[in-house]
Amino acid sequence: MNQLDQLKRHTMVVADTGDFQAMDAYKPQDATTNPSLILGAVQKDAYRPMLTRVVSEHRSESTGEIIDRLLIAFGRAILDIVPGRVSTEVDARLSFDTAGTVARARKLIAMYEAQGIERDRVLIKIASTWEGIRAAEILERDKIRCNMTLLFSLVQAAACAEAGARLISPFVGRIYDWYKKSAGANWVEADNAGANDPGVRSVAAIYRYYKHFGYDTEVMGASFRSTGQILALAGCDLLTISPALLEQLRTTEGDVPRQLDAKDARDAKIDRVRTDEPSFRFALNDDAMATEKLAEGIRAFAADAVKLEGLIEAAR
């Protein structure tokens, strides 16, 4: 049996792509996208007609409105393929605007529902800032399920769980990148592989924390650089994986043992993390990696949103 099929025995596999035509081969349960993935998709020949059609049908509307309609068009196409949920991201430029995030999320859900898509098939992706977490707390009370992204630390994860977020997406590969760059010439790859990978360690610690304290929030490892990182997290609730790495798993034979187990976490000695606003802000600020990668991620997603606006303006 190939590694992908074995992984599915322990973990729900999610496709991390805007390329819904590539999903059929891997049979994921869910799919997750972000502005960078959508931007990349609409520049391909296969998806340019979708961009052209959406712009043509809504030419009189604002650029922001057309972007929302494009996101819904991609989401609908993805939901025709996957049996579960699709994640649709709120504009990263709202990452520090609770009210703005709530309004945009409600609008996206209303647009999905107008297309006949029930809200339980959609996860709204929100950056795991203090303001984003507060927005998720409000939205979850309205049964709008949230996927908390750009998450790099235990305090972010703890705050998301306390807010009742449906799912979090801790970024394995970006954590790995930061520590490797920080170490420079002192980095030894063999010493930082598998369970010792700093990104893997972070997600494993979050998983154990959630299972120990009985949170319902799902943990979905994201942003992988290698299949080794993926296999080291077998047993995590969900893993969102790019098509290139899904293909590597599908074409590789070998055993995939479970690495994370909720039963082991329940008996562990784990201290509860304080998640009031002063404690959250200090802990996040005290973590150079999490602070830098959160800011970097917001800037990158915001920049791609601007590029997507440019493509839409050019297509008018």
Sequence and secondary structure as in RCSB ss.txt:
>XXXX:A:sequence
MNQLDQLKRHTMVVADTGDFQAMDAYKPQDATTNPSLILGAVQKDAYRPMLTRVVSEHRSESTGEIIDRLLIAFG
RAILDIVPGRVSTEVDARLSFDTAGTVARARKLIAMYEAQGIERDRVLIKIASTWEGIRAAEILERDKIRCNMTL
LFSLVQAAACAEAGARLISPFVGRIYDWYKKSAGANWVEADNAGANDPGVRSVAAIYRYYKHFGYDTEVMGASFR
STGQILALAGCDLLTISPALLEQLRTTEGDVPRQLDAKDARDAKIDRVRTDEPSFRFALNDDAMATEKLAEGIRA
FAADAVKLEGLIEAAR
>XXXX:A:secstr
 BHHHHHHHHSEEEEE S GGGSTTT  SEEE  HHHHHHHHTSTTTHHHHHHHHHHTTTS HHHHHHHHHHHHH
HHHHTT SS EEEE  GGGTT HHHHHHHHHHHHHHHHHTT  GGGEEEEEE SHHHHHHHHHHHHTT  EEEEE
E SHHHHHHHHHTT SEEEEBHHHHHHHHHHHHGGG  GGGGSGGG HHHHHHHHHHHHHHHHT   EEEEB  S
 HHHHHTTTTSSEEEE HHHHHHHHT B        HHHHHTS       SHHHHHHHHHH HHHHHHHHHHHHH
HHHHHHHHHHHHHHH 
